[in-house]
Amino acid sequence: MERTSFYTTLIEQLGRRATRAVLGLCGFRNDALREYLRDLFDRDAGMPGAFLADPVFEASFGWQPAERTLGGLEGKLLHPDLVRALREPQKRA
């Protein structure tokens, strides 16, 4: 399978599944409203009203390990509250 067709198929599936999920969760009983929203949401990515924006793919470069730890960035580059939140995430009840 070509890479381009893979992404095209993936984007179409994501839009279609998102549309179905939202319409299912909302549970609209009005057929005309449901059909209107399905047509609106099911537009091609990036079109007004569509669920998905235009796809964006960025070049990714290899990671290079840093000598500094997350704690070493506290107060200089990162706010101490952010470092604490990353180090000790709140537990869900």
C-alpha positions, 0 to 999 in steps of 0.5 A, a space after each residue: 500500500 502506498 503511503 499516500 493512500 494509507 494516510 488518505 484512508 486513515 483520515 477518511 476513517 477517522 472522520 467517519 468514526 468521529 462523526 458516528 461516535 458523536 451522533 451516537 452519543 448525542 442520540 438525536 431523534 430527529 432524522 433530518 437533524 441527524 442527517 444534516 449533521 452527518 453531512 456537515 461533519 463528514 466533509 473532507 478534512 479542512 472543509 468548514 464544518 468538518 470534524 478534522 482539519 487539514 492533516 499536518 505532518 512534520 519532519 521528525 528528527 532523532 532525539 539526543 539524550 540530555 545531561 540535565 534532568 527534569 529537576 535540573 530545569 526547574 526554576 530556570 526553564 520550567 516553572 517549579 509547579 510544572 516540574 512538580 506536576 510532572 514528577 508527582 501527577 495527581 491520582 484519579 479518584 
